[in-house]
């Protein structure tokens, strides 16, 4: 059970057990036995670790800038020797400090990050030496592969974070030069799927929420870039993350929050954006939409198959994933009306599911926040051009206060419902004689 809890959660459990001992709810022997199941974690980020990591980055940048400034005056042979020695020596020192007992693991970790920076710089320096004319994204991919290899061997979270950043940078850079072109190609969607899946698997192997947050946020950034003019990519990405949230809530609660917040915000944000006007589809081909739709449906169906209690949510998500792309091509009024309906249904569905099925106040709060956003957006749509500016802002302020009070009142009622459910669950069963 302890491997399913984060360091913070294990600390909370240890504090509860110590209070039980002090209040004599359990004896000391039982308390010691329980505490041994939740050992205090020693892998905490402190000031020294942050300073050494920043220092390694600065050393790497300074070294690279110094070499670049004198690059033209160095012969080809010396250039290759400098690059190779920098990579080998930094990896060797990092390994020695991190893994040998009695050394300095935090210093070793920072040196290994420095080694990865040297490896990345070496890729472009060697390309310059031999005049290799390749796409920029190819160099980023090679850098990512090397960093992932070291990450898998060392299990270092900083290297995992760098790997997730590089993978999504590779995806972004591979599609940057083709952005805005009208074609029927697959675009960056295949590379996006590879980068996202690999980043999520790295986070799962390292059991690091930091890597998972970076993977999901970077993926969202790529989908926002791809969503210029059309919200379908962001919406499908959000639905896939919602499936990941339900999977994690059942199988691995350590990663539930990253999937919860990023996924729900992407879903409601994409629907809200689509209520403002007709989407343009010139930057998102049918093939790209088809590939992303198939990948999303696979994720939703997999969760429905493996976690039967969430089949209702997954079935609704499948309907939304298929129905939303079909709305494009209609007149703007019909399109906006459809997405207003989709948004209100999504807000109501998430609020109901968060309260009655997921038991998650975070989901309910996100739904309430977007309900307020929707009220504000519709107020602007209806009255901004027809009302006096002063009356518009006064009326808007009043509506905001009313909406805020309504949201707070609803939140308190929901919290009371949660508390009532918890008390009824914790109370002993009543046996009728």
N, C-alpha and C positions, 0 to 999 in steps of 0.2 A: 504493500500500500504506500510505503514511503516514497517509492520512485514515481508515484503519480502526483506528489505534492511539490510545490516550489519551495525554495528556501524560506520565503516569507511565510508560507502556510505552515511549514514545519515549525517555524519559530512560534507562531500563534498556538499550535498544538502543545508545544513544550511549555508555554506560559500557562495554558489551561491546566495541564497536568500538575505543574508546581503549585497552582492555586488549590487544586483538589487535595494535595498533600497538606498544605498549610491549614485548610479547613477541615482536615481529618475525615474527608470523604473516602479516601483510600489510605492504606498504610504505606509506609515508606518503601517497603520491599516491592510492593506492586507498582508504586510510583517510579522506582528506579528501573524496574523492568520495562515499563511503558516508555520512559525517557530514552532507554537504550534503543528503542525502535525508531526514534526520531532524533538522531544525533545532530548536534549543532554543526552547521555548515561552516567550513573554513574558507570557502571560495567566494568571499565577499569583495566587491570592488571597493578599494580604499584610495586615499589620496596618492599614495606611493605608486599604485598601479596606474592611475590616471596620468601622473607626471611622467612615469617611464614610457607610457604609450605615446604621449604627446612628444616627448623627447626623441623617441625613435623616428617618428614622422618628420620632425624638424631636421634631424640628422640626415635622413634620407633625402629630403628636399634640398638641403644645403649641399650635400655631396653631388646630387644630380645637377644642380645649377652650376656648381664649380666646374664639373667635368664638361658640361655643355658650353660654358664660357671659353674653355681652352680646347675645345674639341678639334678645331681646325688645325691646331699646332701639333697634334699627336698623330703618330704614324698608325697605320692600320693594325699592325701587330700589337702595339702597345694598347690600342683601344680594345682589342679582343681580350687581351690579358686582364685589363682592368675590369671589364664587364664580368668575365668568368670568375675571377678571384673574388669580386665583391659578392656575387651570388653564393659561391661555395663557402666562403669564410663566414658570412652572416648566418647562413643556415647551420653551419657547424657550431658556431658560438651559441646561437639560440637553442639548438638541441642540447648542448652541453649544460648550459645554465638552467634550462627548464626541466630536464629529465634526470640529471645526476643528483643523487641525494646530497643534502648539505649545501647546495648551490642557491641560486636566486631564481625561482620559477617565474616571478613577475617580470624580472629583467629579461629572462629567456623568452618569454612570450612577446615582449615588445621588440626584441631583436628579430624574432621570426616574422613579425609584421614588417619590420624594416627589410628583411630579406625578400619578402614578397614585393615590396616597392622596388627594390633593386632589380628583381626579375622582370617586373613590368617595364621599368626604364630600359633594361637591357634589350628587350624585344625591339623597341623603336630605334635604339642606337645601332643595333646590328643591322636592322633594315636600312638605316641611313648609310652605314659603312658600305654595304654591298648594293646600294641603290635598288632595293627591293620595292617595287611599286605595287602595293596591295591595299585593299580596302581597310580603312581604319578599324572597322568592326572585327576584322580577322585578328588583329593584334590584341584587341580587348578579349576576344574569345580564348586565344592562346594564354594570355595572362590569367584568365579565370580558371582554365583547366589546371595550370600549374598551382594556383592558390588552392583550388579544391583538393588536389592531391595531397598537399601538405596538411590541409585541414583534416582530411580523413585519417591521416597518420597520427597527428598530434591531438586532435579533438579540442582545438583551441577556439573559444568563442569569438575573439577578435578576428581571427582568420575566417571564421564562418560568416561574420558580418561583412567582411571585405569580399568574400566569395559571392554572397547574395547581391551586393552592390555591383560587382563586376558582371555578373550574369545578366542583370537587368540593364546595365549600361551597354552590354553587347547587343541586347535586343533593341534598345532604343537607337543606338548608332547604326544598326543594320537597316532600320527603316527610316532614318532621318533623311537620307538623300532621295528617297522615293516618295516622301510625304507630299501630298497634294497632287500627285499624278492620277489621272483617271485610267485605270486598267482593271482587268479582271483577275489579276494575280492574287496570290494568297497573302501578299504583304508581309508584315512582321508577325502575323498570328502564329505560324509554326514555331518561330524562334521564341516568341513570347511564352508559348506553352512549355517548351523545353526549359526556358530560364525559370519560370515560375515553379514548375514541378521539381526541378533540381534544387532550387532554393528552399522549398518547403521540406524536401527530404533531408537536406543538410541540417536544417533547424531541428527536425525530428531526431536525427542521429545525435546531435549535440545536446538535445533536450534544453534548448535555449529559447526563451521567449524573445530575447533581444533580436536574435537572428530571424525569428518568425515575424516579428513586427517589421523589420527591415524588408523581408521578402514580400510581405503583403502590401506594404506602403509603396515600395518600388514598383510592384506590379500594377498597383492602382495608378501610379504616375504614368506608366506606359499606356494604360488603358485610357486615361484622360487625354493624353496626347493623340491616341488613335480615335478618340471620341469627338474630335473637333467637328461640329456640324451634325453629329448623330450620336445618340446616347446608348445605342444598342450594345457596343462593346463593354461599357462601364456597367450596364445592367446585367449582362450575362456573367461578367466577372463577379459582381456582387452576389448573384444567385449561386454560383459555384462556391463562393466563400461561406454563404449561409449553410450550404450542405456541409462544408467543412466544420462549421460551428456545431452543428448537430452531431456530427461524427465525433468531434473532440469531447463534447459534453457526455457522450456515452463511453468513449474508449480512452481518452487522454485529456483530462480536464486542464492540464498545464497550459494548453494552447487555446482554450476556449475563448478567452477575452480578445486576443488579436483577431480571430475570425469573426467574433461577434461584432465588435465595433466597426472594423473595416468593411465587413460584408453588408451589414444593415445600412450603414451610411452610404455605401455605393448604390444599393438598391433604391433607397428612397431619394438619394441625390439625383440619380439618373432619371427617375420618373418626374421629379420636380423640374429638372431642366427641360424636359420634353413638354411641359405644360406651357412654356413661354412662347413657343412658335414651332413652325414646321421645320423638321430636320432636313438637312441636306445629306444626300447619300453619295456624293461624288468622291469622297475620300474613304469610302468603306464599300468594297465590292461585295457582290453576292457570294463569291467563293470564300472571302474572309468571314462573312457572317455565318456561312454554312459550317466552316471548320470550328469556329468558336461555339456555335450552337450545339454541334455534335459533342464537343468536349464537355460543355456544361451539362447536357443531358446525361452523359456517361457518369458524371459526378453525382447528379441528383438520383439517378436510378441505382447507382451503387449504394448510396446511403439508405435509400428506401429498402433495398434488398438486405443489407447487413444490419440495419437498425429498424426493425418493423414498427416500433412505437411512433416513429416520425414519418410514416408513409403519407399521412394526410398533408403535412407541410410540404413534403417532396412532390406530391401529386399537384398541389397548387402551384409550386414553383415551375414544374414542367409545363403547365398550362400557360403561365405567364411568359416563360421563355419562348414558347411557340407563338403565342398570340401577339406579343408586342411587335416583332418584326413585320407582321402582316398588316399593321396599321399604316406603314409608310406607303406613300403614293396617293393617299386620300387628300381631300381638300384640307386646308389649314384649320378651319373651324372644327371639322369632324375629328381631325388628328388631336387637337388640343383638348377637345371634350373627352376623347377616349383616354388620354393620359391623365386628365383630372380624375376620371373614374378609377383608373388603375391605381393612382396615388392614394386616393381615399380608401380604396379596398386594401391596399398594402398596409397603410397605417393602421386601419382597424384590425386586419388580420394579425399583424405583428403584436399589437397591444393585447389582443385576445390570447394569442399563442403564448406570449411572454408571461401572462398572468395565470393561465389555466393549464398550460401544457409544459412549457419550458421552465416555469418557476424562476424567471429572470427579470428583476427590476430594471436591469440595464436595457433590455430590449424594449420594455414598456417606456422608459424614459426617452429613448431615441425616437420611438413612434410619436410621443407627445411633442418633442422638440420639432419634428418635421411637420406635425399638425399646425403648430404655431407658424412655422415658416410658410406653409401653404396658405394660411389665413392672411398673412402679410402680403404674399404674392398676389392673391386674388384681389385684395384691397387696392393694390397698385394698378392691377389690370382694369378694374372697374371705375375707379374714381380719380386717378392721377390727372387725366386730361380733361375731365369734366368739372372739377371742383376748383374753387379758389385755393391758391397754394397754402395760405394760412389755415383755412378750414381743413384742408387736406391733412396737414401735419397734426393739427389738434385732434381731428377724428382718428388719425392713425395712432396717435399716442393713447387715446382712450381705448381703442381696440386692442392695442398691445397690452395695456394694463389688465383689461378684462381677460384676454387670452392667457396672460401669465398667471392670473389668479385661478382661472379654470384649470390650467395645467397643474398648478401646485395642489389644488384641491383634489384633482384626480389622482395625483401621485400619492397623496396622503391616504386616500381611500384604498389605493392598491397596496400600500405598505401595511395598512391595518389588516387587509385581507390576507397578505402573506403571513403576518404574525399570527392571525387566527388559525391559518392552516398549519403553521409550525407547532402551535400549542396543541391542536387537536392530534397532530401526528406524534408529538412527544408524550402525550398523556397515555396512561396505561389503559388497555382495553377493559370495557365494562362487561362483566360476566353476569348474565341474568340467571337467577336461581329458579 
